[in-house]
Amino acid sequence: MMPEESLEGLSLKCGPLGEHDRLLTLLSEDGGLSRLAVPGARRPRSSLAAAVPLSQLRLQIGGGRGLRRVRQLRVIHSFGQLGQRLETLAAAQSLAELCLHLVPDGDGVAGALDDLTLQLHRLEQVVSERQDNLEALAIAVHGHVHLLALGGYGLPLQSCARTGEPLAPPLDNRDWRCSLLPSEGLVIGAVAGAMMVLTASELALLQRLPRPGLPRCRDGTLMGPAWVWLRLLDLVQMWCLQHLGRRGKALRLLQGCFSSDVQGRQGAAPSLPPND
């Protein structure tokens, strides 16, 4: 019997276990992903019923070498408010899904928990401040770029994958293109067989995403229209499929929330200010 210990983290997923229990998947800073049994959590009056997805929890756990069991549970913060809007819920679930596939069991990815928690708080602001739905889409794309980089699968945004030439998109050249080849990276020019071809403005927006904050104009509005953010969402899905072997279900749900924004706009290019 292993001694009891405290564990703190963010619940990413909960599922049924037996008749009355739950199986909880927790993301912690040092321990990565932990799968824990929560006895009686599906009983309405259980003291452990708060073991639900998208909650910051402090747990007391015990048990043997197999599936460890939650003895006590305290909710530090619940992100349940995100369920008030489909866009924020889908964005949050997409980031949680990414961590489930990106973070190894028992071994943390430095910064992943903090970055995910930051993005969830931003999504909370979208709900509480009644911000535009586009904010949720941008946060999801932004969060994916950050988490992929932290997990060792970052998008190579600074140089051509074939020539090594710097990727410096000329915003005054509407004919300039670069191509996404998920097995290689980004290649200057419209390359045959590319999964996606980006304009200079689209690449410029993508190159801003590793920064801490979302790319905004001087008046505080997001750079780029919804249909461009949807293209970047497609790009992220292609990258995840190539390097993680799957694309998130919640990303497709999020994409469906904006389906009307993309119709008939695929050939245009967004207008962005020069890079800072």
C-alpha positions as CSV (number, residue, x, y, z in Angstrom):
1,M,0.0,0.0,0.0
2,M,1.4,3.3,-1.1
3,P,1.2,6.3,1.4
4,E,-1.5,8.9,0.8
5,E,-0.3,12.1,-1.0
6,S,-1.7,15.4,-2.2
7,L,-2.1,16.2,-5.9
8,E,-3.2,19.4,-7.5
9,G,-4.1,20.0,-11.1
10,L,-6.8,20.5,-13.7
11,S,-9.3,17.8,-14.6
12,L,-9.3,17.2,-18.3
13,K,-11.7,14.3,-18.6
14,C,-14.1,12.3,-16.5
15,G,-15.9,9.1,-17.4
16,P,-17.9,6.3,-15.7
17,L,-16.1,3.7,-13.8
18,G,-18.3,0.8,-12.5
19,E,-21.7,1.6,-11.2
20,H,-21.1,4.6,-9.1
21,D,-17.5,5.7,-9.6
22,R,-15.8,8.0,-12.0
23,L,-12.4,7.8,-13.8
24,L,-10.7,11.2,-13.6
25,T,-7.8,12.3,-15.8
26,L,-5.9,15.0,-14.1
27,L,-3.1,17.3,-15.5
28,S,-0.6,18.4,-13.0
29,E,2.6,20.4,-13.4
30,D,5.1,17.7,-12.4
31,G,3.2,14.5,-12.8
32,G,1.8,15.0,-16.3
33,L,-1.4,13.0,-16.7
34,S,-2.8,10.9,-13.8
35,R,-5.8,8.6,-14.1
36,L,-7.6,8.2,-10.8
37,A,-10.6,6.4,-9.5
38,V,-13.1,8.6,-7.7
39,P,-15.3,6.3,-5.5
40,G,-19.0,7.2,-5.4
41,A,-18.6,10.4,-7.5
42,R,-21.7,9.6,-9.5
43,R,-23.9,9.6,-6.5
44,P,-25.7,13.0,-6.2
45,R,-24.8,13.5,-2.5
46,S,-21.3,12.3,-2.7
47,S,-18.6,14.6,-1.3
48,L,-16.6,13.7,-4.4
49,A,-19.3,14.6,-6.9
50,A,-17.4,17.7,-7.9
51,A,-14.9,15.6,-9.8
52,V,-16.0,17.0,-13.2
53,P,-14.0,18.2,-16.3
54,L,-12.5,21.6,-16.5
55,S,-12.0,22.1,-12.7
56,Q,-8.9,23.0,-10.8
57,L,-8.7,20.4,-8.0
58,R,-6.7,19.6,-4.9
59,L,-6.9,15.9,-4.2
60,Q,-5.8,13.5,-1.4
61,I,-5.1,10.2,-3.1
62,G,-4.2,6.7,-1.9
63,G,-4.2,3.1,-2.9
64,G,-1.9,0.5,-4.2
65,R,0.2,0.2,-7.4
66,G,-2.8,0.0,-9.7
67,L,-5.4,2.6,-10.2
68,R,-5.1,5.0,-7.3
69,R,-8.2,6.4,-5.5
70,V,-9.3,9.9,-4.6
71,R,-9.9,10.1,-0.8
72,Q,-10.7,13.8,-0.5
73,L,-11.3,16.5,-3.0
74,R,-11.4,20.3,-2.9
75,V,-12.4,22.5,-5.8
76,I,-10.0,25.4,-6.3
77,H,-11.7,26.9,-9.3
78,S,-14.4,25.6,-11.6
79,F,-14.6,26.6,-15.3
80,G,-18.2,25.5,-15.5
81,Q,-19.2,29.0,-16.8
82,L,-17.7,28.0,-20.1
83,G,-20.7,25.8,-20.8
84,Q,-22.9,28.8,-21.2
85,R,-21.7,29.2,-24.8
86,L,-21.0,26.5,-27.3
87,E,-18.0,28.4,-28.7
88,T,-16.2,28.7,-25.4
89,L,-17.0,25.2,-24.3
90,A,-15.7,23.7,-27.6
91,A,-12.6,25.9,-27.4
92,A,-11.9,24.7,-23.9
93,Q,-12.5,21.1,-24.7
94,S,-10.3,21.3,-27.7
95,L,-7.4,22.5,-25.6
96,A,-8.0,19.8,-23.0
97,E,-8.1,17.1,-25.8
98,L,-4.7,18.4,-27.1
99,C,-3.2,18.0,-23.6
100,L,-4.6,14.4,-23.3
101,H,-2.6,13.5,-26.5
102,L,0.4,15.7,-25.9
103,V,1.3,15.2,-22.3
104,P,2.7,11.8,-21.3
105,D,1.5,9.8,-18.3
106,G,3.5,10.5,-15.1
107,D,5.8,13.0,-16.7
108,G,4.9,16.7,-16.9
109,V,5.4,19.1,-19.8
110,A,6.9,22.3,-18.3
111,G,4.5,25.2,-18.7
112,A,1.6,23.2,-20.2
113,L,-0.7,23.5,-17.1
114,D,-0.1,27.2,-16.7
115,D,-0.7,27.9,-20.3
116,L,-3.8,25.9,-20.5
117,T,-5.2,27.5,-17.3
118,L,-4.4,31.0,-18.7
119,Q,-6.4,30.2,-21.9
120,L,-9.3,28.9,-19.9
121,H,-9.4,32.1,-17.9
122,R,-9.4,34.1,-21.1
123,L,-12.4,32.0,-22.3
124,E,-14.1,32.8,-19.0
125,Q,-13.7,36.5,-19.9
126,V,-15.4,35.9,-23.3
127,V,-18.4,34.6,-21.4
128,S,-18.5,37.1,-18.5
129,E,-17.8,40.2,-20.7
130,R,-20.0,38.9,-23.5
131,Q,-17.2,39.2,-26.0
132,D,-17.6,38.3,-29.7
133,N,-17.5,34.6,-30.5
134,L,-14.4,35.2,-32.6
135,E,-12.4,35.6,-29.4
136,A,-13.1,32.0,-28.5
137,L,-11.9,30.8,-31.9
138,A,-8.7,32.9,-31.7
139,I,-8.0,31.6,-28.1
140,A,-8.3,28.0,-29.3
141,V,-5.9,28.5,-32.2
142,H,-3.5,30.6,-30.0
143,G,-3.6,27.9,-27.3
144,H,-2.9,25.1,-29.7
145,V,0.2,26.9,-31.1
146,H,1.5,27.4,-27.5
147,L,0.8,23.9,-26.2
148,L,2.3,22.3,-29.3
149,A,5.5,24.3,-28.9
150,L,5.7,23.3,-25.2
151,G,5.2,19.7,-26.1
152,G,7.9,19.6,-28.7
153,Y,5.7,19.8,-31.8
154,G,5.9,23.5,-32.4
155,L,5.1,24.9,-35.9
156,P,8.4,26.0,-37.6
157,L,7.4,29.6,-38.5
158,Q,10.7,31.3,-39.0
159,S,12.4,29.6,-42.0
160,C,11.6,27.7,-45.2
161,A,11.7,24.0,-44.5
162,R,13.5,23.3,-47.7
163,T,15.9,26.2,-48.3
164,G,16.4,27.7,-44.8
165,E,15.5,31.1,-46.2
166,P,13.8,33.3,-43.6
167,L,10.0,33.4,-43.7
168,A,9.5,37.1,-44.0
169,P,6.1,37.6,-45.6
170,P,5.9,40.8,-47.7
171,L,2.5,42.3,-46.8
172,D,2.6,44.6,-49.8
173,N,2.8,41.6,-52.2
174,R,-0.6,40.0,-52.7
175,D,0.9,37.3,-55.0
176,W,3.4,35.9,-52.4
177,R,2.6,32.5,-51.1
178,C,3.9,29.8,-48.8
179,S,2.8,26.2,-48.5
180,L,2.2,23.9,-45.6
181,L,3.7,20.4,-45.9
182,P,2.9,18.8,-42.5
183,S,5.7,16.3,-42.8
184,E,8.2,19.1,-43.4
185,G,6.9,22.5,-42.4
186,L,6.3,25.7,-44.3
187,V,7.9,26.1,-47.7
188,I,8.1,29.4,-49.7
189,G,5.9,29.3,-52.8
190,A,2.8,27.5,-53.9
191,V,4.1,23.9,-53.9
192,A,2.3,21.0,-55.6
193,G,0.8,18.6,-53.0
194,A,0.6,21.2,-50.3
195,M,-2.1,20.7,-47.7
196,M,-2.6,24.5,-47.5
197,V,-1.3,27.5,-49.3
198,L,-1.0,30.7,-47.2
199,T,-0.9,34.4,-48.3
200,A,1.6,36.8,-46.8
201,S,-1.0,38.2,-44.5
202,E,-2.1,34.8,-43.2
203,L,1.5,33.8,-42.4
204,A,2.1,37.2,-40.7
205,L,-0.9,36.5,-38.4
206,L,0.3,32.9,-37.8
207,Q,3.8,34.2,-36.9
208,R,2.3,36.4,-34.1
209,L,0.7,33.5,-32.3
210,P,3.7,32.3,-30.3
211,R,3.6,35.6,-28.5
212,P,1.9,35.7,-25.0
213,G,-1.1,37.8,-26.1
214,L,-3.5,37.6,-29.0
215,P,-2.7,39.7,-32.0
216,R,-4.8,42.8,-31.8
217,C,-5.2,46.1,-33.7
218,R,-4.6,49.4,-32.0
219,D,-8.3,49.7,-31.2
220,G,-8.2,46.4,-29.3
221,T,-10.0,44.3,-31.9
222,L,-8.6,41.0,-33.1
223,M,-6.5,41.0,-36.3
224,G,-7.9,39.0,-39.1
225,P,-11.6,38.0,-39.9
226,A,-13.3,34.8,-38.7
227,W,-12.7,33.0,-42.0
228,V,-8.9,33.5,-41.7
229,W,-8.9,32.2,-38.1
230,L,-10.8,29.2,-39.4
231,R,-8.0,28.6,-42.0
232,L,-5.5,28.7,-39.2
233,L,-7.6,26.3,-37.2
234,D,-7.5,23.9,-40.3
235,L,-3.7,24.3,-40.3
236,V,-3.5,23.4,-36.6
237,Q,-5.7,20.3,-37.2
238,M,-3.5,19.2,-40.1
239,W,-0.3,19.6,-38.0
240,C,-1.9,17.6,-35.1
241,L,-2.9,14.8,-37.4
242,Q,0.6,14.5,-38.9
243,H,2.5,14.7,-35.6
244,L,0.1,13.4,-33.0
245,G,-1.8,10.9,-35.2
246,R,-5.2,12.5,-34.6
247,R,-7.2,15.7,-34.8
248,G,-9.4,16.8,-32.0
249,K,-13.2,16.2,-32.0
250,A,-13.9,19.4,-30.2
251,L,-12.0,21.4,-32.9
252,R,-14.5,20.2,-35.5
253,L,-17.3,21.2,-33.2
254,L,-15.7,24.7,-32.8
255,Q,-15.3,24.9,-36.6
256,G,-19.0,24.2,-37.0
257,C,-19.9,27.2,-34.9
258,F,-18.4,29.4,-37.6
259,S,-19.4,27.6,-40.7
260,S,-21.3,30.5,-42.2
261,D,-18.2,32.8,-41.9
262,V,-16.0,30.7,-44.2
263,Q,-18.4,30.3,-47.1
264,G,-17.3,32.1,-50.2
265,R,-14.3,33.7,-48.5
266,Q,-11.5,31.3,-49.1
267,G,-9.9,33.2,-51.8
268,A,-9.5,36.5,-50.1
269,A,-6.7,37.7,-47.9
270,P,-6.9,39.6,-44.6
271,S,-5.6,43.1,-44.2
272,L,-3.0,43.2,-41.4
273,P,-0.6,45.9,-40.2
274,P,3.2,45.2,-40.5
275,N,4.9,43.1,-37.9
276,D,6.0,45.0,-34.8
